[in-house]
Amino acid sequence: MTAGVKGSLSGGLMDKLLNIAEKHRELTDRLADPVVAADPGRYREYAREAAEIEDVVQAFAEYEDILRQMGDAAELKAADDAEMRELAALEYEELAAREADAADGLKRLLIPKDPHDHANVFLELRGGAGGDEAAIFAGDLLRAYSRYAETHGWKLMEVSSNEGEMGGYKEVVVQVTGRGAYGRLKYEAGVHRVQRVPATEAQGRIHTSTCTVAVLPEVKESEVEINPADLRIDVYRASGAGGQHINKTSSAVRVTHIPTGVVVQCQDERSQHKNKDRAMSILRSRLVQAQEEKRAAEQTEARRSMVGSGDRSEKVRTYNYPQNRVTDHRIGLTLHKLDQLMEGNGFDDIIDALTAHDQAAYLGEL
């Protein structure tokens, strides 16, 4: 790197990138070692580690090349020839713009990737404060998520539900399958508040209700070990939609993880075996989520609880129907297109903004 040219990356980030590049060189040397090549296990491990940082190393090499070119152009700007100085100044300006873009790209590459971002997801919606209106809103919100899933080509399947007396759901669990489902929907976790005039309100008064949303990535069986002795499995007759068959057979399954007290039930499938498999999948997701939250707390990252109590004061987003307004309180974003959002067409605007906010916060810490 030519002396005297300093890019827009901080010294700390440059040191981090230099360390990553050095690690990649070490891994490459190990992969070339005949002893390692003769050990398939070690070779795969080193190859995996090298592949994980390959993009960063390549981008950093390109960034360093830009800095070198900037250094050369800076020297030419001091040349005796006026025409040469002018050309060098133009080249330096162009390179400076490329350096800024390359620096931003490197910062984004340094943001750690959530290993579950591409996973399927379980959405759990529960009516909170507001009684029947909260259950109705839970149903409306589930419909909006269903429409949003359709726009991304994801499939949505109900796992279990407890319908409200006036419609909607007191509680409903659905599985969303499709690449990238968790990476997008994870931002929906929290308490959602609705302000509107209920259909049953004769005086035309606006009511406030809440719905809590939990978002759990579907995890592989290998990611969490569950001792069969820690489980209590009950089967029972399913209730609700499904015709005569669903009520005549004991196909519904309830799984209780005794050490943690976590209870999962599934009644959507006619097959008891399928219901058990799905219930176990949800249980694994909840246990992994609990482990991650505990680890985050131990690291004093102060991650907020995903669901909360459902109290009106705990909210991540407000849906105001009279004003056709939706406000995400985590980033202070307000959009006046609630009607579009409830048709599944406005979530990406909010999720993109939340993603950008998270990335900016992490880069600030770097």
LOTOR-71783 format. One record per residue (C-alpha): residue number from 0; chain; x, y, z. Coordinates in Angstrom, 3 decimals. Example, Ala and Ser with C-alpha at 12.3 -4.5 7.8 and 13.67 -1.06 7.14 Angstrom:
2
{resi=0; chain=A; u=12.300; v=-4.500; w=7.800};
{resi=1; chain=A; u=13.670; v=-1.060; w=7.140};
This chain:
366
{resi=0; chain=A; u=0.000; v=0.000; w=0.000};
{resi=1; chain=A; u=1.393; v=3.394; w=-0.974};
{resi=2; chain=A; u=2.226; v=5.600; w=1.983};
{resi=3; chain=A; u=0.224; v=8.771; w=2.498};
{resi=4; chain=A; u=-3.101; v=7.453; w=1.147};
{resi=5; chain=A; u=-5.686; v=6.708; w=3.797};
{resi=6; chain=A; u=-9.007; v=5.162; w=2.901};
{resi=7; chain=A; u=-12.351; v=5.726; w=4.611};
{resi=8; chain=A; u=-12.102; v=2.550; w=6.711};
{resi=9; chain=A; u=-11.040; v=3.008; w=10.328};
{resi=10; chain=A; u=-7.764; v=1.619; w=11.623};
{resi=11; chain=A; u=-9.652; v=-0.962; w=13.646};
{resi=12; chain=A; u=-11.512; v=-2.262; w=10.607};
{resi=13; chain=A; u=-8.306; v=-2.343; w=8.561};
{resi=14; chain=A; u=-6.641; v=-4.422; w=11.280};
{resi=15; chain=A; u=-9.613; v=-6.784; w=11.328};
{resi=16; chain=A; u=-9.473; v=-7.187; w=7.547};
{resi=17; chain=A; u=-5.706; v=-7.775; w=7.591};
{resi=18; chain=A; u=-6.215; v=-10.494; w=10.214};
{resi=19; chain=A; u=-8.897; v=-12.148; w=8.084};
{resi=20; chain=A; u=-6.616; v=-12.056; w=5.033};
{resi=21; chain=A; u=-3.794; v=-13.613; w=7.068};
{resi=22; chain=A; u=-6.104; v=-16.341; w=8.352};
{resi=23; chain=A; u=-7.132; v=-17.125; w=4.778};
{resi=24; chain=A; u=-3.477; v=-17.456; w=3.749};
{resi=25; chain=A; u=-2.857; v=-19.851; w=6.640};
{resi=26; chain=A; u=-5.882; v=-21.966; w=5.687};
{resi=27; chain=A; u=-4.766; v=-22.057; w=2.059};
{resi=28; chain=A; u=-1.324; v=-23.275; w=3.141};
{resi=29; chain=A; u=-2.906; v=-25.982; w=5.288};
{resi=30; chain=A; u=-5.085; v=-27.161; w=2.407};
{resi=31; chain=A; u=-1.945; v=-27.524; w=0.281};
{resi=32; chain=A; u=-0.301; v=-29.706; w=2.943};
{resi=33; chain=A; u=-0.265; v=-33.397; w=1.842};
{resi=34; chain=A; u=-0.882; v=-34.487; w=5.428};
{resi=35; chain=A; u=-4.104; v=-32.465; w=5.580};
{resi=36; chain=A; u=-5.138; v=-33.604; w=2.106};
{resi=37; chain=A; u=-4.890; v=-37.194; w=3.334};
{resi=38; chain=A; u=-7.306; v=-36.455; w=6.198};
{resi=39; chain=A; u=-10.789; v=-35.855; w=4.682};
{resi=40; chain=A; u=-12.242; v=-34.541; w=7.938};
{resi=41; chain=A; u=-9.577; v=-31.894; w=8.516};
{resi=42; chain=A; u=-9.515; v=-30.967; w=4.847};
{resi=43; chain=A; u=-13.301; v=-30.350; w=4.788};
{resi=44; chain=A; u=-13.084; v=-28.257; w=7.963};
{resi=45; chain=A; u=-10.289; v=-26.027; w=6.620};
{resi=46; chain=A; u=-12.020; v=-25.749; w=3.244};
{resi=47; chain=A; u=-15.254; v=-24.687; w=4.948};
{resi=48; chain=A; u=-13.472; v=-22.043; w=7.027};
{resi=49; chain=A; u=-11.678; v=-20.696; w=3.956};
{resi=50; chain=A; u=-14.912; v=-20.542; w=1.942};
{resi=51; chain=A; u=-16.669; v=-18.600; w=4.707};
{resi=52; chain=A; u=-14.196; v=-15.700; w=4.433};
{resi=53; chain=A; u=-13.401; v=-15.958; w=0.716};
{resi=54; chain=A; u=-15.736; v=-13.098; w=-0.277};
{resi=55; chain=A; u=-14.243; v=-10.779; w=2.348};
{resi=56; chain=A; u=-10.670; v=-11.606; w=1.344};
{resi=57; chain=A; u=-11.365; v=-11.042; w=-2.350};
{resi=58; chain=A; u=-13.155; v=-7.750; w=-1.709};
{resi=59; chain=A; u=-10.314; v=-6.590; w=0.571};
{resi=60; chain=A; u=-7.710; v=-7.390; w=-2.108};
{resi=61; chain=A; u=-9.664; v=-5.258; w=-4.571};
{resi=62; chain=A; u=-9.918; v=-2.482; w=-1.983};
{resi=63; chain=A; u=-6.162; v=-2.516; w=-1.375};
{resi=64; chain=A; u=-5.584; v=-2.324; w=-5.129};
{resi=65; chain=A; u=-7.762; v=0.790; w=-5.294};
{resi=66; chain=A; u=-5.713; v=2.370; w=-2.505};
{resi=67; chain=A; u=-2.515; v=1.579; w=-4.386};
{resi=68; chain=A; u=-3.885; v=3.218; w=-7.517};
{resi=69; chain=A; u=-4.940; v=6.227; w=-5.458};
{resi=70; chain=A; u=-1.382; v=6.494; w=-4.132};
{resi=71; chain=A; u=0.031; v=6.449; w=-7.660};
{resi=72; chain=A; u=-2.446; v=9.096; w=-8.784};
{resi=73; chain=A; u=-1.606; v=11.239; w=-5.747};
{resi=74; chain=A; u=2.076; v=11.206; w=-6.717};
{resi=75; chain=A; u=1.257; v=12.190; w=-10.318};
{resi=76; chain=A; u=-0.811; v=15.131; w=-9.043};
{resi=77; chain=A; u=2.520; v=16.691; w=-8.010};
{resi=78; chain=A; u=4.104; v=16.222; w=-11.460};
{resi=79; chain=A; u=5.701; v=19.164; w=-13.320};
{resi=80; chain=A; u=3.516; v=18.659; w=-16.396};
{resi=81; chain=A; u=0.206; v=20.554; w=-16.045};
{resi=82; chain=A; u=-1.708; v=18.165; w=-18.308};
{resi=83; chain=A; u=-0.435; v=15.197; w=-16.309};
{resi=84; chain=A; u=-1.537; v=16.856; w=-13.053};
{resi=85; chain=A; u=-5.032; v=17.445; w=-14.448};
{resi=86; chain=A; u=-5.400; v=13.851; w=-15.632};
{resi=87; chain=A; u=-4.096; v=12.552; w=-12.292};
{resi=88; chain=A; u=-6.574; v=14.727; w=-10.390};
{resi=89; chain=A; u=-9.488; v=13.358; w=-12.446};
{resi=90; chain=A; u=-8.282; v=9.788; w=-11.934};
{resi=91; chain=A; u=-7.865; v=10.330; w=-8.198};
{resi=92; chain=A; u=-11.426; v=11.683; w=-7.914};
{resi=93; chain=A; u=-12.777; v=8.648; w=-9.749};
{resi=94; chain=A; u=-10.759; v=6.266; w=-7.587};
{resi=95; chain=A; u=-11.916; v=8.017; w=-4.405};
{resi=96; chain=A; u=-15.539; v=7.326; w=-5.372};
{resi=97; chain=A; u=-14.677; v=3.676; w=-6.030};
{resi=98; chain=A; u=-12.887; v=3.485; w=-2.666};
{resi=99; chain=A; u=-15.959; v=4.731; w=-0.824};
{resi=100; chain=A; u=-18.197; v=2.150; w=-2.536};
{resi=101; chain=A; u=-15.673; v=-0.635; w=-1.889};
{resi=102; chain=A; u=-15.399; v=0.369; w=1.779};
{resi=103; chain=A; u=-19.198; v=0.218; w=2.188};
{resi=104; chain=A; u=-19.230; v=-3.206; w=0.552};
{resi=105; chain=A; u=-16.559; v=-4.481; w=2.917};
{resi=106; chain=A; u=-18.480; v=-3.217; w=5.933};
{resi=107; chain=A; u=-21.575; v=-5.109; w=4.808};
{resi=108; chain=A; u=-19.529; v=-8.272; w=4.308};
{resi=109; chain=A; u=-18.249; v=-7.998; w=7.881};
{resi=110; chain=A; u=-21.770; v=-8.055; w=9.299};
{resi=111; chain=A; u=-22.261; v=-11.565; w=10.736};
{resi=112; chain=A; u=-24.885; v=-13.624; w=8.952};
{resi=113; chain=A; u=-27.671; v=-15.258; w=10.917};
{resi=114; chain=A; u=-27.252; v=-19.000; w=10.212};
{resi=115; chain=A; u=-31.039; v=-19.393; w=10.237};
{resi=116; chain=A; u=-31.868; v=-16.622; w=7.746};
{resi=117; chain=A; u=-32.650; v=-19.099; w=4.948};
{resi=118; chain=A; u=-34.637; v=-21.428; w=7.203};
{resi=119; chain=A; u=-38.358; v=-22.121; w=7.248};
{resi=120; chain=A; u=-40.217; v=-20.484; w=10.101};
{resi=121; chain=A; u=-42.962; v=-21.038; w=12.642};
{resi=122; chain=A; u=-45.190; v=-18.027; w=13.270};
{resi=123; chain=A; u=-47.129; v=-17.982; w=16.525};
{resi=124; chain=A; u=-49.865; v=-15.334; w=16.853};
{resi=125; chain=A; u=-51.813; v=-14.787; w=20.062};
{resi=126; chain=A; u=-54.557; v=-12.307; w=20.814};
{resi=127; chain=A; u=-53.371; v=-10.052; w=23.636};
{resi=128; chain=A; u=-55.171; v=-7.178; w=25.326};
{resi=129; chain=A; u=-58.579; v=-6.436; w=23.858};
{resi=130; chain=A; u=-60.583; v=-9.652; w=24.097};
{resi=131; chain=A; u=-62.587; v=-10.536; w=20.995};
{resi=132; chain=A; u=-61.173; v=-7.633; w=18.986};
{resi=133; chain=A; u=-57.611; v=-8.846; w=19.734};
{resi=134; chain=A; u=-58.506; v=-12.299; w=18.391};
{resi=135; chain=A; u=-60.050; v=-10.759; w=15.278};
{resi=136; chain=A; u=-56.916; v=-8.689; w=14.693};
{resi=137; chain=A; u=-54.757; v=-11.809; w=15.090};
{resi=138; chain=A; u=-56.788; v=-13.322; w=12.260};
{resi=139; chain=A; u=-56.384; v=-10.187; w=10.128};
{resi=140; chain=A; u=-52.642; v=-10.145; w=10.742};
{resi=141; chain=A; u=-52.335; v=-13.824; w=9.831};
{resi=142; chain=A; u=-54.185; v=-13.118; w=6.590};
{resi=143; chain=A; u=-51.725; v=-10.293; w=5.830};
{resi=144; chain=A; u=-48.775; v=-12.618; w=6.473};
{resi=145; chain=A; u=-50.383; v=-15.225; w=4.214};
{resi=146; chain=A; u=-50.635; v=-12.683; w=1.387};
{resi=147; chain=A; u=-47.037; v=-11.578; w=2.017};
{resi=148; chain=A; u=-45.863; v=-15.205; w=1.885};
{resi=149; chain=A; u=-47.586; v=-15.585; w=-1.494};
{resi=150; chain=A; u=-45.649; v=-12.629; w=-2.927};
{resi=151; chain=A; u=-42.388; v=-14.427; w=-2.040};
{resi=152; chain=A; u=-43.492; v=-17.837; w=-3.253};
{resi=153; chain=A; u=-43.552; v=-19.279; w=0.263};
{resi=154; chain=A; u=-46.085; v=-21.839; w=1.459};
{resi=155; chain=A; u=-48.061; v=-21.342; w=4.656};
{resi=156; chain=A; u=-49.632; v=-24.225; w=6.583};
{resi=157; chain=A; u=-51.607; v=-24.134; w=9.818};
{resi=158; chain=A; u=-50.166; v=-26.251; w=12.625};
{resi=159; chain=A; u=-52.607; v=-25.588; w=15.458};
{resi=160; chain=A; u=-55.244; v=-23.024; w=16.341};
{resi=161; chain=A; u=-57.761; v=-21.888; w=18.937};
{resi=162; chain=A; u=-60.397; v=-19.766; w=17.268};
{resi=163; chain=A; u=-61.971; v=-16.706; w=18.873};
{resi=164; chain=A; u=-65.677; v=-16.623; w=19.702};
{resi=165; chain=A; u=-66.276; v=-13.663; w=17.371};
{resi=166; chain=A; u=-63.783; v=-14.734; w=14.732};
{resi=167; chain=A; u=-60.039; v=-14.667; w=14.334};
{resi=168; chain=A; u=-57.802; v=-16.581; w=16.703};
{resi=169; chain=A; u=-57.053; v=-16.596; w=20.372};
{resi=170; chain=A; u=-53.923; v=-18.484; w=19.330};
{resi=171; chain=A; u=-52.669; v=-19.844; w=16.025};
{resi=172; chain=A; u=-49.390; v=-21.438; w=14.914};
{resi=173; chain=A; u=-48.458; v=-21.681; w=11.235};
{resi=174; chain=A; u=-45.432; v=-22.962; w=9.367};
{resi=175; chain=A; u=-44.006; v=-20.857; w=6.538};
{resi=176; chain=A; u=-41.741; v=-22.782; w=4.175};
{resi=177; chain=A; u=-39.497; v=-21.162; w=1.607};
{resi=178; chain=A; u=-35.946; v=-19.892; w=1.227};
{resi=179; chain=A; u=-35.291; v=-16.774; w=3.257};
{resi=180; chain=A; u=-38.551; v=-16.940; w=5.233};
{resi=181; chain=A; u=-36.951; v=-16.494; w=8.658};
{resi=182; chain=A; u=-34.540; v=-13.812; w=7.466};
{resi=183; chain=A; u=-37.490; v=-11.617; w=6.504};
{resi=184; chain=A; u=-40.142; v=-12.546; w=9.035};
{resi=185; chain=A; u=-37.909; v=-12.448; w=12.133};
{resi=186; chain=A; u=-38.506; v=-8.690; w=12.338};
{resi=187; chain=A; u=-42.211; v=-9.333; w=12.959};
{resi=188; chain=A; u=-41.551; v=-10.646; w=16.469};
{resi=189; chain=A; u=-43.129; v=-8.575; w=19.230};
{resi=190; chain=A; u=-46.399; v=-6.920; w=20.214};
{resi=191; chain=A; u=-48.535; v=-5.433; w=17.439};
{resi=192; chain=A; u=-51.106; v=-2.810; w=18.434};
{resi=193; chain=A; u=-54.230; v=-2.022; w=16.429};
{resi=194; chain=A; u=-56.402; v=1.092; w=16.727};
{resi=195; chain=A; u=-59.767; v=0.920; w=14.963};
{resi=196; chain=A; u=-63.532; v=0.900; w=15.389};
{resi=197; chain=A; u=-64.640; v=-2.729; w=15.926};
{resi=198; chain=A; u=-67.565; v=-4.037; w=13.891};
{resi=199; chain=A; u=-69.419; v=-4.616; w=17.165};
{resi=200; chain=A; u=-68.949; v=-1.002; w=18.346};
{resi=201; chain=A; u=-72.276; v=0.838; w=18.088};
{resi=202; chain=A; u=-70.941; v=4.209; w=19.290};
{resi=203; chain=A; u=-68.208; v=4.421; w=16.658};
{resi=204; chain=A; u=-65.450; v=4.597; w=19.265};
{resi=205; chain=A; u=-61.876; v=3.601; w=18.453};
{resi=206; chain=A; u=-60.616; v=0.626; w=20.439};
{resi=207; chain=A; u=-57.012; v=-0.406; w=21.062};
{resi=208; chain=A; u=-56.075; v=-4.081; w=21.051};
{resi=209; chain=A; u=-52.873; v=-6.103; w=20.726};
{resi=210; chain=A; u=-51.600; v=-9.280; w=19.168};
{resi=211; chain=A; u=-48.283; v=-10.899; w=20.071};
{resi=212; chain=A; u=-46.167; v=-12.523; w=17.374};
{resi=213; chain=A; u=-43.352; v=-15.008; w=17.972};
{resi=214; chain=A; u=-41.069; v=-16.028; w=15.097};
{resi=215; chain=A; u=-39.080; v=-19.264; w=15.390};
{resi=216; chain=A; u=-36.693; v=-20.628; w=12.749};
{resi=217; chain=A; u=-37.160; v=-24.280; w=11.896};
{resi=218; chain=A; u=-33.951; v=-25.976; w=13.011};
{resi=219; chain=A; u=-32.414; v=-29.246; w=11.931};
{resi=220; chain=A; u=-32.619; v=-32.223; w=14.238};
{resi=221; chain=A; u=-28.824; v=-32.215; w=14.484};
{resi=222; chain=A; u=-28.807; v=-28.677; w=15.928};
{resi=223; chain=A; u=-30.347; v=-29.644; w=19.240};
{resi=224; chain=A; u=-30.222; v=-32.881; w=21.197};
{resi=225; chain=A; u=-33.394; v=-33.877; w=23.022};
{resi=226; chain=A; u=-33.409; v=-36.783; w=25.455};
{resi=227; chain=A; u=-36.548; v=-38.897; w=24.826};
{resi=228; chain=A; u=-36.778; v=-39.420; w=28.588};
{resi=229; chain=A; u=-37.385; v=-35.663; w=28.945};
{resi=230; chain=A; u=-40.552; v=-35.822; w=26.865};
{resi=231; chain=A; u=-44.174; v=-36.543; w=27.702};
{resi=232; chain=A; u=-46.244; v=-37.223; w=24.604};
{resi=233; chain=A; u=-50.049; v=-37.210; w=24.739};
{resi=234; chain=A; u=-52.443; v=-37.978; w=21.899};
{resi=235; chain=A; u=-56.033; v=-36.805; w=21.733};
{resi=236; chain=A; u=-58.873; v=-36.184; w=19.342};
{resi=237; chain=A; u=-58.459; v=-33.037; w=17.312};
{resi=238; chain=A; u=-61.153; v=-30.386; w=17.280};
{resi=239; chain=A; u=-62.125; v=-27.766; w=14.744};
{resi=240; chain=A; u=-62.160; v=-27.922; w=10.963};
{resi=241; chain=A; u=-61.394; v=-31.189; w=9.252};
{resi=242; chain=A; u=-64.669; v=-33.068; w=8.912};
{resi=243; chain=A; u=-65.683; v=-36.283; w=10.639};
{resi=244; chain=A; u=-62.310; v=-37.993; w=10.364};
{resi=245; chain=A; u=-60.431; v=-35.386; w=12.374};
{resi=246; chain=A; u=-62.834; v=-35.783; w=15.296};
{resi=247; chain=A; u=-63.039; v=-39.587; w=15.323};
{resi=248; chain=A; u=-59.350; v=-40.433; w=15.548};
{resi=249; chain=A; u=-56.767; v=-39.560; w=18.204};
{resi=250; chain=A; u=-54.394; v=-37.961; w=15.720};
{resi=251; chain=A; u=-53.593; v=-34.735; w=17.571};
{resi=252; chain=A; u=-50.328; v=-34.710; w=19.513};
{resi=253; chain=A; u=-49.169; v=-32.740; w=22.539};
{resi=254; chain=A; u=-45.467; v=-32.827; w=23.407};
{resi=255; chain=A; u=-44.193; v=-31.555; w=26.767};
{resi=256; chain=A; u=-40.490; v=-30.948; w=27.376};
{resi=257; chain=A; u=-40.348; v=-31.680; w=31.091};
{resi=258; chain=A; u=-37.086; v=-29.877; w=32.026};
{resi=259; chain=A; u=-38.224; v=-26.549; w=30.539};
{resi=260; chain=A; u=-41.983; v=-26.915; w=30.712};
{resi=261; chain=A; u=-42.322; v=-26.064; w=27.012};
{resi=262; chain=A; u=-45.547; v=-27.503; w=25.556};
{resi=263; chain=A; u=-46.198; v=-27.935; w=21.833};
{resi=264; chain=A; u=-49.297; v=-29.335; w=20.207};
{resi=265; chain=A; u=-50.185; v=-30.094; w=16.614};
{resi=266; chain=A; u=-53.496; v=-31.256; w=15.186};
{resi=267; chain=A; u=-53.442; v=-30.122; w=11.560};
{resi=268; chain=A; u=-52.430; v=-33.418; w=9.969};
{resi=269; chain=A; u=-54.651; v=-36.492; w=9.945};
{resi=270; chain=A; u=-51.632; v=-38.660; w=10.682};
{resi=271; chain=A; u=-50.559; v=-38.886; w=14.309};
{resi=272; chain=A; u=-47.000; v=-39.571; w=13.115};
{resi=273; chain=A; u=-46.931; v=-36.382; w=11.001};
{resi=274; chain=A; u=-48.351; v=-34.328; w=13.843};
{resi=275; chain=A; u=-45.686; v=-35.664; w=16.171};
{resi=276; chain=A; u=-42.919; v=-34.833; w=13.690};
{resi=277; chain=A; u=-44.181; v=-31.291; w=13.296};
{resi=278; chain=A; u=-44.613; v=-30.824; w=17.049};
{resi=279; chain=A; u=-41.028; v=-32.003; w=17.583};
{resi=280; chain=A; u=-39.823; v=-29.557; w=14.942};
{resi=281; chain=A; u=-41.515; v=-26.666; w=16.753};
{resi=282; chain=A; u=-40.119; v=-27.883; w=20.081};
{resi=283; chain=A; u=-36.578; v=-27.879; w=18.679};
{resi=284; chain=A; u=-37.096; v=-24.353; w=17.377};
{resi=285; chain=A; u=-38.317; v=-23.110; w=20.758};
{resi=286; chain=A; u=-35.452; v=-24.752; w=22.630};
{resi=287; chain=A; u=-32.834; v=-23.319; w=20.255};
{resi=288; chain=A; u=-34.441; v=-19.892; w=20.525};
{resi=289; chain=A; u=-34.337; v=-20.125; w=24.321};
{resi=290; chain=A; u=-30.658; v=-21.122; w=24.224};
{resi=291; chain=A; u=-29.809; v=-18.201; w=21.930};
{resi=292; chain=A; u=-31.666; v=-15.713; w=24.124};
{resi=293; chain=A; u=-29.902; v=-17.044; w=27.227};
{resi=294; chain=A; u=-26.531; v=-16.766; w=25.525};
{resi=295; chain=A; u=-27.303; v=-13.234; w=24.385};
{resi=296; chain=A; u=-28.320; v=-12.262; w=27.930};
{resi=297; chain=A; u=-25.103; v=-13.683; w=29.316};
{resi=298; chain=A; u=-23.203; v=-11.551; w=26.818};
{resi=299; chain=A; u=-25.160; v=-8.503; w=28.072};
{resi=300; chain=A; u=-26.602; v=-7.781; w=24.643};
{resi=301; chain=A; u=-29.960; v=-7.008; w=26.251};
{resi=302; chain=A; u=-32.050; v=-8.715; w=23.607};
{resi=303; chain=A; u=-35.676; v=-7.918; w=24.276};
{resi=304; chain=A; u=-38.119; v=-10.750; w=24.843};
{resi=305; chain=A; u=-39.789; v=-11.805; w=21.627};
{resi=306; chain=A; u=-43.360; v=-11.861; w=22.858};
{resi=307; chain=A; u=-43.744; v=-9.912; w=26.081};
{resi=308; chain=A; u=-46.929; v=-9.898; w=28.096};
{resi=309; chain=A; u=-49.240; v=-8.536; w=25.408};
{resi=310; chain=A; u=-49.859; v=-5.358; w=27.393};
{resi=311; chain=A; u=-50.818; v=-2.328; w=25.296};
{resi=312; chain=A; u=-47.659; v=-0.435; w=26.305};
{resi=313; chain=A; u=-45.323; v=-3.116; w=24.895};
{resi=314; chain=A; u=-45.406; v=-2.601; w=21.168};
{resi=315; chain=A; u=-43.182; v=-2.850; w=18.117};
{resi=316; chain=A; u=-45.773; v=-1.600; w=15.652};
{resi=317; chain=A; u=-49.096; v=0.257; w=15.605};
{resi=318; chain=A; u=-51.808; v=-0.194; w=12.977};
{resi=319; chain=A; u=-54.127; v=2.843; w=12.940};
{resi=320; chain=A; u=-57.069; v=2.144; w=10.644};
{resi=321; chain=A; u=-58.812; v=5.574; w=10.760};
{resi=322; chain=A; u=-55.591; v=7.238; w=9.551};
{resi=323; chain=A; u=-54.556; v=4.370; w=7.221};
{resi=324; chain=A; u=-51.266; v=4.550; w=9.119};
{resi=325; chain=A; u=-48.723; v=1.969; w=10.256};
{resi=326; chain=A; u=-45.849; v=2.967; w=12.548};
{resi=327; chain=A; u=-42.893; v=0.794; w=13.483};
{resi=328; chain=A; u=-41.749; v=2.119; w=16.860};
{resi=329; chain=A; u=-38.326; v=0.483; w=16.776};
{resi=330; chain=A; u=-37.091; v=2.857; w=14.079};
{resi=331; chain=A; u=-39.788; v=5.549; w=14.120};
{resi=332; chain=A; u=-40.952; v=4.689; w=10.592};
{resi=333; chain=A; u=-44.486; v=5.748; w=9.615};
{resi=334; chain=A; u=-46.201; v=4.774; w=6.372};
{resi=335; chain=A; u=-49.679; v=5.851; w=5.293};
{resi=336; chain=A; u=-50.577; v=2.691; w=3.434};
{resi=337; chain=A; u=-52.020; v=0.371; w=6.036};
{resi=338; chain=A; u=-54.571; v=-0.880; w=3.512};
{resi=339; chain=A; u=-51.749; v=-2.144; w=1.278};
{resi=340; chain=A; u=-49.884; v=-3.669; w=4.215};
{resi=341; chain=A; u=-52.890; v=-5.718; w=5.286};
{resi=342; chain=A; u=-53.019; v=-7.098; w=1.746};
{resi=343; chain=A; u=-49.419; v=-8.246; w=2.164};
{resi=344; chain=A; u=-47.866; v=-5.570; w=-0.049};
{resi=345; chain=A; u=-46.150; v=-3.229; w=2.411};
{resi=346; chain=A; u=-44.069; v=-5.453; w=4.673};
{resi=347; chain=A; u=-40.902; v=-5.274; w=2.568};
{resi=348; chain=A; u=-40.677; v=-1.484; w=3.000};
{resi=349; chain=A; u=-40.655; v=-1.888; w=6.786};
{resi=350; chain=A; u=-38.444; v=-4.987; w=6.848};
{resi=351; chain=A; u=-35.863; v=-3.387; w=4.537};
{resi=352; chain=A; u=-35.697; v=-0.352; w=6.817};
{resi=353; chain=A; u=-35.311; v=-2.544; w=9.921};
{resi=354; chain=A; u=-32.561; v=-4.556; w=8.224};
{resi=355; chain=A; u=-30.685; v=-1.385; w=7.271};
{resi=356; chain=A; u=-31.051; v=-0.084; w=10.839};
{resi=357; chain=A; u=-29.639; v=-3.321; w=12.293};
{resi=358; chain=A; u=-26.709; v=-3.248; w=9.901};
{resi=359; chain=A; u=-25.951; v=0.386; w=10.706};
{resi=360; chain=A; u=-26.065; v=-0.337; w=14.431};
{resi=361; chain=A; u=-23.632; v=-3.236; w=14.067};
{resi=362; chain=A; u=-21.261; v=-1.216; w=11.897};
{resi=363; chain=A; u=-21.388; v=1.539; w=14.506};
{resi=364; chain=A; u=-20.195; v=-0.957; w=17.091};
{resi=365; chain=A; u=-17.384; v=-2.030; w=14.762};
